[in-house]
């Protein structure tokens, strides 16, 4: 019995010791796990703090660079006031360029792209850019060295080529026979200027030709292939699962398969204008994101209009934003041209992408399929390419988007005659002071011809006296000009006591001269000395100086008399149409 109790005690003691040992091991494991978790949490916190610090450093660097650019760029007073009044206004449209962006012309393209290719002058498209890659390889095609990303402005092309900031967002591409692909400069910025095709298995794009002008109302849609006759050889195709690859060039399908793939795809082009920005939609983003092997992220587009193009700007991905150089380009002027033009082509033969198809029946079926996909709208833009060059005598456009009016166009120099700054208006002398008889004590009433041809004097300062050589003498009927006074033809003097009255001579002649006479173009009347000289000539009546103010200007009373006399004379002239009055001369 004792042995039994002893064995039981030993077993209980052993089990107790084993339980304590197991408990201590589990506690040790829990302690180790707790320490590991604390260390991982500390490392994670340290990493997050480093990321925050790095982001803060990047933000400070960007703010410093922007501050330097703003301080270096010249600003107008209106822009400075706007910046001060709206310092913290958020951008509602991140993809829209800033309104204060500095504008530039096509000379930026001519100068900045010259190190990467040659400029060629064509009769149809003007100056075109031929990349060095296109000259060295016949298989080179645009929109291949880079990748596609999706932004709030649609599918955007990010190029790896140093000239891609210009050639894939402005202008259009075309292929010339014997030369290859060339780029025609343009003014409008877009995420990409391409025509799209898609099926469940393939996605393809082709550069739009220079004839594909963009209209904000109609845009460019799925009728682009048939309307602009985009051939199969212009397209680049990839499998749908490879569309999100970081380098599209490595996933391109052979061009020999393009005809077969086009017969399996449909045009899905959709380039529209929305909220001051051209949007390039094309294939569905959700469908491609679901089928692509590579993740396709959605970004926010930021267009940098104040970019410095002295060095080739590259598109950058910063967090959830894509920053792309997008300077504001104005239409070219006549004096803008490349520094060096390699060659000049009088007639450019364009390859639309159909010449490489050997089977003409297959090419015909492919063209018919493209036409059956969509019908161009009636208001589609014209297909004819129009060069944007300004006339030879045009003035360069104003920096900041201003326009040049037609009035600013210089014209040929013209010889002009200097005129006085103020021309005095002629005033009519009242009838009571127009004529006088030869005898100073016996005033004579004016004849009809003298009433109709009343003398005119300017309303200005008195004119200088003239020499005796320029005395006024009656001349035969002489046709008055714009700078001459009408010549009065006096009636012959009747001998005293004959009872005959003076009759006006040459009434019809004088009337025709008076109709052509313009009183606003007459020269000033001679002064008093000239009138005295003229009175010495043999004439039945002489003129006298007008009464009025000493300066030669008529008074208000004389003006009133003048108006009354004018009315009376007009009435008398109307009555004289049928009967000529014969006023008598006072003795």
C-alpha positions as MATLAB code, in Angstrom:
seq = 'XXXXXXXXXXXXXXXXXXXXXXXXXXXXXXXXXXXXXXXXXXXXXXXXXXXXXXXXXXXXXXXXXXXXXXXXXXXXXXXXXXXXXXXXXXXXXXXXXXXXXXXXXXXXXXXXXXXXXXXXXXXXXXXXXXXXXXXXXXXXXXXXXXXXXXXXXXXXXXXXXXXXXXXXXXXXXXXXXXXXXXXXXXXXXXXXXXXXXXXXXXXXXXXXXXXXXXXXXXXXXXXXXXXXXXXXXXXXXXXXXXXXXXXXXXXXXXXXXXXXXXXXXXXXXXXXXXXXXXXXXXXXXXXXXXXXXXXXXXXXXXXXXXXXXXXXXXXXXXXXXXXXXXXXXXXXXXXXXXXXXXXXXXXXXXXXXXXXXXXXXXXXXXXXXXXXXXXXXXXXXXXXXXXXXXXXXXXXXXXXXXXXXXXXXXXXXXXXXXXXXXXXXXXXXXXXXXXXXXXXXXXXXXXXXXXXXXXXXXXXXXXXXXXXXXXXXXXXXXXXXXXXXXXXXXXXXXXXXXXXXXXXXXXXXXXXXXXXXXXXXXXXXXXXXXXXXXXXXXXXXXXXXXXXXXXXXXXXXXXXXXXXXXXXXXXXXXXXXXXXXXXXXXX';
ca = [
       0.000    0.000    0.000;
       2.810    2.359    0.837;
       4.467    1.494   -2.412;
       1.318    2.436   -4.283;
       1.096    5.848   -2.647;
       4.787    6.425   -3.243;
       4.478    5.666   -6.943;
       1.419    7.931   -7.212;
       3.274   10.798   -5.564;
       6.217   10.397   -7.885;
       3.935   10.454  -10.951;
       2.071   13.532   -9.725;
       5.342   15.326   -9.059;
       6.634   14.470  -12.546;
       3.442   15.663  -14.213;
       3.560   18.892  -12.244;
       7.110   19.527  -13.339;
       6.270   18.856  -16.986;
       3.305   21.271  -16.898;
       5.451   23.992  -15.431;
       8.053   23.382  -18.112;
       5.445   23.565  -20.919;
       4.037   26.745  -19.479;
       7.442   28.360  -19.357;
       8.156   27.423  -23.013;
       4.879   28.940  -24.217;
       5.579   32.096  -22.280;
       8.977   32.323  -23.856;
       7.500   31.877  -27.331;
       4.902   34.552  -26.638;
       7.586   36.919  -25.417;
       9.663   36.325  -28.523;
       6.654   36.919  -30.755;
       5.812   40.104  -28.890;
       9.331   41.428  -29.312;
       9.315   40.592  -33.014;
       6.049   42.453  -33.526;
       7.351   45.486  -31.668;
      10.487   45.510  -33.807;
       8.462   45.219  -37.031;
       6.166   48.020  -35.915;
       9.145   50.220  -35.129;
      10.701   49.503  -38.517;
       7.429   50.185  -40.284;
       7.023   53.458  -38.417;
      10.570   54.439  -39.274;
       9.987   53.653  -42.947;
       6.796   55.684  -43.035;
       8.556   58.581  -41.369;
      11.328   58.416  -43.965;
       8.778   58.426  -46.785;
       7.051   61.445  -45.272;
      10.348   63.242  -44.908;
      11.301   62.451  -48.501;
       7.932   63.664  -49.752;
       8.323   66.864  -47.763;
      11.762   67.397  -49.264;
      10.355   66.883  -52.783;
       7.538   69.324  -52.112;
       9.973   71.918  -50.804;
      12.145   71.475  -53.887;
       9.161   71.871  -56.212;
       7.972   74.978  -54.377;
      11.454   76.460  -54.585;
      11.703   75.724  -58.316;
       8.265   77.243  -58.955;
       9.177   80.320  -56.926;
      12.364   80.766  -58.945;
      10.471   80.430  -62.231;
       7.806   82.906  -61.151;
      10.422   85.403  -60.037;
      12.353   85.006  -63.280;
       9.332   85.178  -65.613;
       8.113   88.721  -66.474;
       4.596   89.404  -65.283;
       2.203   92.151  -66.263;
       0.456   94.301  -63.640;
      -2.846   92.544  -64.334;
      -1.299   89.135  -63.732;
       0.365   90.339  -60.510;
      -2.926   91.653  -59.157;
      -4.669   88.404  -60.020;
      -1.970   86.371  -58.287;
      -2.197   88.526  -55.173;
      -5.990   88.406  -55.041;
      -6.209   84.624  -55.534;
      -3.155   83.109  -53.823;
      -4.766   79.921  -52.537;
      -7.390   79.241  -55.200;
      -7.398   75.512  -56.052;
      -7.278   74.417  -59.666;
     -10.672   73.038  -60.618;
      -9.245   71.641  -63.867;
      -5.770   70.210  -63.165;
      -5.233   69.263  -66.795;
      -5.918   72.785  -68.114;
      -2.902   75.046  -68.740;
      -2.439   78.197  -66.740;
      -3.827   81.310  -68.417;
      -0.662   83.268  -67.665;
       1.441   80.865  -69.707;
       4.054   82.361  -71.987;
       3.246   81.804  -75.641;
       5.769   80.835  -78.294;
       5.754   80.257  -82.035;
       6.868   77.509  -84.388;
      10.447   78.705  -84.052;
      10.509   76.665  -80.828;
       9.908   73.511  -82.869;
      12.412   74.550  -85.524;
      15.221   75.220  -83.055;
      14.641   72.576  -80.374;
      14.022   69.587  -82.683;
      16.924   70.237  -85.047;
      19.456   68.172  -83.009;
      17.234   65.087  -83.380;
      16.472   65.148  -87.102;
      16.248   67.195  -90.283;
      13.822   69.817  -91.502;
      12.469   69.408  -95.021;
      10.516   72.003  -96.973;
       7.503   70.698  -98.899;
       5.123   72.523 -101.168;
       2.031   70.952  -99.552;
       2.841   70.845  -95.820;
       5.492   73.531  -95.404;
       8.397   72.637  -93.132;
       8.245   69.041  -91.840;
      10.453   67.252  -89.316;
      12.163   63.980  -90.294;
      13.507   62.168  -87.179;
      16.913   60.586  -87.380;
      15.414   57.247  -86.313;
      13.018   57.319  -89.277;
      15.931   58.008  -91.641;
      18.021   55.151  -90.265;
      15.284   52.463  -90.117;
      12.406   51.899  -92.529;
      10.525   49.965  -89.832;
      10.432   52.895  -87.426;
       6.958   54.217  -86.690;
       5.617   56.992  -84.451;
       3.883   56.197  -81.146;
       6.014   53.109  -80.499;
       8.873   54.106  -78.165;
       6.934   54.739  -74.950;
       3.722   53.637  -73.254;
       0.052   54.468  -72.849;
      -1.378   55.764  -69.564;
      -4.949   56.716  -68.785;
      -5.595   60.206  -67.365;
      -8.608   62.459  -66.856;
      -7.989   63.622  -70.466;
      -8.146   60.089  -71.880;
      -5.347   57.925  -73.249;
      -2.095   59.879  -73.021;
       1.142   58.917  -74.723;
       4.345   59.088  -72.641;
       7.284   59.082  -75.013;
      10.849   58.019  -74.338;
      12.200   59.997  -77.295;
      13.722   63.465  -76.758;
      11.450   65.037  -79.391;
       8.276   63.323  -78.164;
       7.050   66.292  -76.086;
       6.272   68.058  -79.377;
       5.706   65.472  -82.099;
       3.146   63.307  -80.240;
       1.024   66.089  -78.752;
       1.073   68.777  -81.481;
       0.620   68.448  -85.225;
       0.196   65.263  -87.291;
       2.257   62.558  -88.963;
       2.398   61.423  -92.580;
       4.620   59.118  -94.613;
       6.275   60.374  -97.800;
       7.448   57.931 -100.416;
      11.198   57.728 -100.636;
      11.633   59.556  -97.311;
       9.534   57.896  -94.603;
       7.615   59.264  -91.648;
       7.639   63.066  -91.203;
       5.939   65.277  -88.655;
       3.895   68.341  -89.666;
       3.858   70.956  -86.843;
       0.578   72.144  -85.355;
      -0.727   74.467  -82.627;
      -3.303   72.410  -80.681;
      -2.168   70.220  -77.782;
      -3.784   66.830  -77.174;
      -2.917   63.717  -75.148;
      -2.354   61.961  -78.509;
      -3.485   62.441  -82.137;
      -4.303   58.861  -83.170;
      -7.121   56.755  -84.605;
      -8.100   53.717  -82.497;
      -9.253   50.174  -83.346;
     -10.195   47.415  -80.882;
     -11.558   43.907  -80.531;
     -11.565   41.428  -77.668;
      -8.055   40.277  -78.573;
      -6.328   43.288  -80.144;
      -5.856   47.015  -79.671;
      -4.354   49.256  -82.358;
      -3.642   52.923  -83.075;
      -2.533   54.897  -86.138;
      -1.238   58.498  -86.386;
      -3.793   60.866  -87.828;
      -2.746   62.551  -91.109;
      -2.250   66.336  -91.474;
      -5.629   66.561  -93.239;
      -7.375   65.529  -90.000;
      -8.090   68.994  -88.625;
      -9.840   69.210  -85.250;
     -13.154   71.017  -84.806;
     -14.489   71.541  -81.278;
     -18.080   70.856  -82.319;
     -17.638   67.614  -84.258;
     -14.306   66.313  -82.934;
     -12.824   63.195  -84.549;
     -14.754   59.960  -84.076;
     -15.057   56.430  -85.431;
     -15.367   57.646  -89.039;
     -11.715   58.713  -89.068;
     -10.397   55.672  -90.980;
     -12.806   55.911  -93.900;
     -12.944   59.714  -93.998;
      -9.167   60.228  -94.044;
      -8.378   56.920  -95.827;
      -6.063   55.578  -93.110;
      -4.517   52.393  -94.510;
      -3.707   49.177  -92.613;
       0.046   49.769  -92.797;
      -0.331   52.924  -90.668;
      -1.514   50.930  -87.627;
       0.376   49.486  -84.676;
      -1.321   46.514  -83.000;
      -0.721   44.754  -79.700;
      -2.577   41.980  -77.893;
      -5.134   43.289  -75.410;
      -3.370   41.602  -72.495;
      -0.102   43.417  -73.407;
      -1.559   46.899  -73.733;
      -0.373   48.086  -70.305;
       3.281   47.124  -70.900;
       5.849   49.772  -69.834;
       7.502   49.595  -73.293;
       4.997   49.167  -76.129;
       7.762   48.653  -78.684;
       8.535   45.216  -77.241;
       4.949   43.953  -77.596;
       4.091   45.160  -81.134;
       2.720   42.579  -83.559;
       4.268   42.257  -87.060;
       2.814   44.754  -89.576;
       2.179   41.890  -92.010;
      -0.760   40.832  -89.822;
      -2.444   44.248  -89.874;
      -4.889   43.499  -92.707;
      -6.193   40.366  -90.962;
      -6.426   42.152  -87.605;
      -8.269   45.151  -89.086;
     -10.943   42.792  -90.399;
     -11.428   41.601  -86.793;
     -11.457   45.031  -85.115;
     -13.712   48.096  -85.111;
     -12.835   51.769  -85.048;
     -13.426   53.268  -81.582;
     -11.871   56.720  -82.068;
     -13.383   59.449  -79.901;
     -11.428   62.722  -79.698;
     -13.610   65.461  -78.222;
     -13.322   68.880  -76.616;
     -14.301   69.172  -72.972;
     -13.657   71.928  -70.458;
     -10.848   73.711  -72.361;
      -9.035   70.435  -73.040;
      -8.964   67.970  -75.936;
      -9.860   64.494  -74.636;
      -8.654   61.280  -76.302;
     -11.031   58.507  -75.223;
     -10.694   55.586  -77.620;
     -10.976   52.046  -76.190;
     -12.770   51.429  -72.899;
     -10.518   51.832  -69.879;
     -12.475   49.322  -67.760;
     -12.277   46.628  -70.430;
      -8.549   47.020  -70.954;
      -7.843   47.145  -67.234;
      -9.723   43.840  -66.823;
      -7.886   42.079  -69.671;
      -4.395   43.576  -69.404;
      -1.695   41.515  -67.778;
      -0.012   44.669  -66.507;
      -1.941   46.905  -64.078;
      -3.274   50.039  -65.761;
      -3.421   52.863  -63.262;
      -5.523   55.982  -63.666;
      -3.630   59.284  -63.329;
      -4.361   62.973  -63.115;
      -2.960   65.038  -65.988;
      -0.948   68.187  -65.261;
       0.046   70.287  -68.272;
       3.116   72.405  -67.625;
       2.706   75.413  -69.908;
       5.687   77.343  -68.499;
       8.168   74.614  -69.304;
      11.728   75.416  -70.282;
      12.375   73.667  -73.593;
      16.091   74.484  -73.618;
      16.577   70.851  -72.550;
      14.323   68.048  -73.846;
      11.435   67.886  -71.352;
      10.325   64.391  -70.383;
       6.941   63.328  -69.047;
       7.099   62.398  -65.368;
       4.843   60.356  -63.097;
       4.622   61.936  -59.651;
       2.381   59.982  -57.345;
      -1.064   59.944  -58.936;
      -0.256   62.712  -61.450;
       1.408   62.774  -64.871;
       3.272   66.017  -65.590;
       3.717   66.739  -69.318;
       5.283   69.721  -71.028;
       2.605   71.664  -72.936;
       3.765   75.164  -73.961;
       1.231   77.411  -75.670;
       2.032   77.543  -79.408;
       0.695   80.336  -81.629;
       0.347   80.112  -85.436;
       3.567   80.646  -87.386;
       4.557   83.866  -89.074;
       6.164   84.365  -92.448;
       9.612   85.052  -91.016;
       9.710   81.842  -88.940;
      11.760   79.130  -90.590;
      14.200   76.404  -89.511;
      17.850   77.399  -89.172;
      18.826   74.658  -91.635;
      16.673   73.052  -94.327;
      18.120   69.788  -95.604;
      16.141   69.581  -98.842;
      13.113   70.948 -100.668;
      10.390   68.734 -102.152;
       8.190   70.297 -104.798;
       5.678   67.439 -105.093;
       5.351   65.115 -102.081;
       3.967   61.618 -102.791;
       2.056   60.493  -99.694;
       1.850   56.807  -98.722;
      -1.527   56.302  -97.004;
      -0.745   52.741  -95.945;
      -2.280   50.784  -98.840;
       0.756   50.357 -101.096;
       2.223   47.509  -99.033;
      -0.830   45.278  -99.599;
      -0.063   42.919 -102.470;
      -3.570   41.468 -102.751;
      -5.705   44.267 -104.183;
      -8.958   42.352 -103.654;
      -8.155   42.029  -99.978;
      -7.307   45.733  -99.790;
     -10.637   46.567 -101.432;
     -12.552   44.441  -98.909;
     -10.685   46.094  -96.043;
     -11.520   49.572  -97.345;
     -15.185   48.628  -97.716;
     -15.235   47.352  -94.124;
     -13.851   50.649  -92.861;
     -16.516   52.579  -94.757;
     -19.288   50.373  -93.379;
     -18.268   50.966  -89.754;
     -19.361   54.607  -89.558;
     -20.611   57.437  -91.764;
     -18.954   60.867  -91.496;
     -21.331   63.620  -90.331;
     -22.430   66.353  -92.743;
     -20.543   68.985  -90.719;
     -17.255   67.079  -90.697;
     -14.218   69.347  -91.132;
     -12.768   69.577  -94.664;
     -10.137   67.041  -95.601;
      -7.900   69.542  -97.360;
      -4.786   70.555  -95.451;
      -4.416   74.313  -95.006;
      -1.009   75.712  -94.171;
      -1.050   77.960  -91.127;
       1.659   80.336  -92.377;
       0.836   84.044  -92.222;
       1.107   86.362  -95.249;
       4.474   87.751  -96.155;
       3.552   91.289  -95.080;
       1.815   90.267  -91.857;
       2.912   91.492  -88.476;
       4.066   88.814  -85.969;
       1.401   87.899  -83.383;
       1.424   89.571  -79.993;
       2.849   87.510  -77.132;
       0.032   86.315  -74.830;
      -2.438   85.127  -77.372;
      -3.280   88.525  -78.901;
      -4.430   88.787  -82.526;
      -3.114   90.985  -85.352;
      -5.729   93.101  -87.078;
      -5.772   93.917  -90.765;
      -5.114   97.560  -90.028;
      -1.680   96.733  -88.683;
      -0.541   95.231  -91.970;
       2.137   97.454  -93.458;
       1.462   98.848  -96.913;
       3.579  100.454  -99.573;
       4.797  103.962  -98.759;
       2.709  106.724 -100.247;
       3.651  110.314 -101.025;
       1.417  112.646  -99.067;
       1.115  116.419  -99.157;
       1.489  118.118  -95.781;
      -1.666  119.850  -94.697;
      -2.458  122.279  -91.913;
      -3.590  120.881  -88.623;
      -6.760  122.973  -88.636;
      -8.430  124.200  -91.804;
     -10.669  127.281  -91.313;
     -14.195  126.872  -92.538;
     -15.261  129.417  -95.171;
     -17.919  131.933  -94.178;
     -20.186  133.864  -96.508;
     -20.041  137.642  -96.545;
     -23.440  139.324  -96.092;
     -24.920  140.757  -99.240;
     -24.784  144.301  -97.886;
     -20.984  144.259  -97.888;
     -20.257  142.136 -100.933;
     -20.207  144.732 -103.698;
     -19.917  148.443 -103.993;
     -20.256  150.927 -106.846;
     -17.268  152.685 -108.364;
     -18.353  155.813 -106.559;
     -17.803  155.554 -102.806;
     -20.939  157.625 -102.093;
     -23.373  155.627 -104.240;
     -23.749  151.948 -103.235;
     -24.962  149.639 -105.940;
     -27.145  146.579 -105.557;
     -25.575  143.280 -106.639;
     -26.422  141.635 -109.887;
     -27.958  138.188 -110.095;
     -24.688  136.583 -111.081;
     -22.973  138.235 -108.151;
     -25.666  137.022 -105.790;
     -25.251  133.451 -106.959;
     -21.443  133.605 -106.879;
     -21.087  135.293 -103.504;
     -17.572  135.608 -102.220;
     -16.272  133.335  -99.479;
     -13.756  134.093  -96.778;
     -12.327  131.714  -94.134;
     -13.320  131.876  -90.502;
      -9.820  132.310  -89.293;
      -7.112  134.889  -88.809;
      -6.610  137.429  -91.594;
      -4.447  136.263  -94.423;
      -1.199  137.998  -95.248;
      -1.229  140.669  -97.889;
      -0.275  139.806 -101.442;
       1.989  141.667 -103.794;
       0.590  143.975 -106.492;
       1.674  141.466 -109.084;
      -1.112  139.157 -107.967;
      -4.010  141.536 -108.546;
      -7.363  140.007 -109.242;
      -8.664  140.768 -112.727;
     -11.762  139.408 -114.417;
     -10.930  136.572 -116.776;
     -12.979  134.853 -119.416;
     -15.075  131.900 -118.338;
     -12.460  129.695 -116.690;
     -13.338  126.346 -115.162;
     -12.809  126.594 -111.393;
     -10.748  123.918 -109.707;
     -10.572  122.684 -106.130;
      -7.997  125.314 -105.232;
      -9.311  128.277 -107.265;
     -12.080  130.753 -106.652;
     -14.939  131.047 -109.123;
     -14.481  133.869 -111.601;
     -17.334  136.321 -111.714;
     -18.376  137.558 -115.155;
     -19.725  141.076 -114.604;
     -22.350  142.705 -116.758;
     -21.166  145.525 -119.064;
     -21.666  149.002 -117.737;
     -24.491  150.966 -119.322;
     -23.834  154.581 -120.209;
     -25.566  157.085 -117.896;
     -28.970  158.124 -118.972;
     -29.417  155.332 -121.489;
     -32.181  153.821 -119.369;
     -30.778  150.363 -119.892;
     -30.292  148.093 -116.943;
     -27.412  145.759 -116.378;
     -28.092  142.208 -117.425;
     -26.220  139.182 -116.064;
     -24.042  137.566 -118.695;
     -23.197  133.932 -118.940;
     -25.863  132.784 -116.488;
     -25.919  129.191 -117.655;
     -22.132  129.089 -117.770;
     -21.812  130.413 -114.244;
     -24.482  128.071 -112.939;
     -22.616  125.016 -114.202;
     -19.451  126.342 -112.571;
     -21.232  127.030 -109.303;
     -22.557  123.443 -109.186;
     -19.041  122.059 -109.467;
     -17.584  124.553 -107.068;
     -16.853  123.273 -103.558;
     -16.745  126.138 -101.034;
     -14.817  123.994  -98.508;
     -11.804  123.730 -100.798;
     -11.339  127.386 -101.725;
      -8.261  129.317 -100.768;
      -8.525  132.217  -98.319;
      -9.534  135.564  -99.752;
      -6.908  138.241 -100.190;
      -6.558  140.804  -97.481;
      -7.570  144.467  -97.618;
      -4.430  145.488  -99.514;
      -5.132  142.931 -102.204;
      -8.757  144.128 -102.429;
      -7.577  147.688 -102.849;
      -5.275  146.636 -105.633;
      -8.049  144.724 -107.318;
     -10.362  147.726 -107.132;
      -7.991  149.719 -109.299;
      -8.561  147.319 -112.210;
     -11.254  148.252 -114.790;
     -14.311  146.544 -113.367;
     -17.921  147.594 -112.943;
     -17.930  146.475 -109.318;
     -15.232  145.924 -106.773;
     -15.123  143.932 -103.569;
     -14.697  145.439 -100.169;
     -13.444  143.965  -96.951;
     -16.096  142.468  -94.702;
     -17.252  144.231  -91.627;
     -17.113  142.458  -88.353;
     -14.599  141.662  -85.751;
     -11.018  142.928  -86.148;
      -9.727  139.349  -86.450;
     -11.774  138.746  -89.597;
     -14.351  136.471  -87.974;
     -18.001  137.499  -88.533;
     -20.058  138.459  -85.497;
     -23.239  136.742  -84.377;
     -25.365  139.450  -85.922;
     -23.588  139.032  -89.231;
     -24.094  135.276  -89.058;
     -27.807  135.776  -88.588;
     -27.923  138.195  -91.496;
     -25.923  135.760  -93.523;
     -28.424  132.960  -92.913;
     -31.355  135.224  -93.756;
     -29.695  136.410  -96.912;
     -28.923  132.831  -97.895;
     -32.568  131.866  -97.533;
     -33.695  134.883  -99.561;
     -31.117  134.193 -102.265;
     -32.174  130.561 -102.495;
     -35.774  131.637 -102.962;
     -34.711  134.152 -105.561;
     -32.685  131.519 -107.415;
     -35.669  129.192 -107.530;
     -37.804  131.977 -108.987;
     -35.041  132.856 -111.474;
     -35.202  129.355 -113.010;
     -37.827  130.583 -115.526;
     -37.365  134.340 -115.475;
     -34.051  136.139 -115.052;
     -34.388  139.128 -112.737;
     -33.011  142.470 -113.937;
     -32.076  144.528 -110.911;
     -31.391  148.154 -111.644;
     -28.184  149.851 -110.756;
     -28.471  152.843 -108.522;
     -27.011  156.046 -109.994;
];
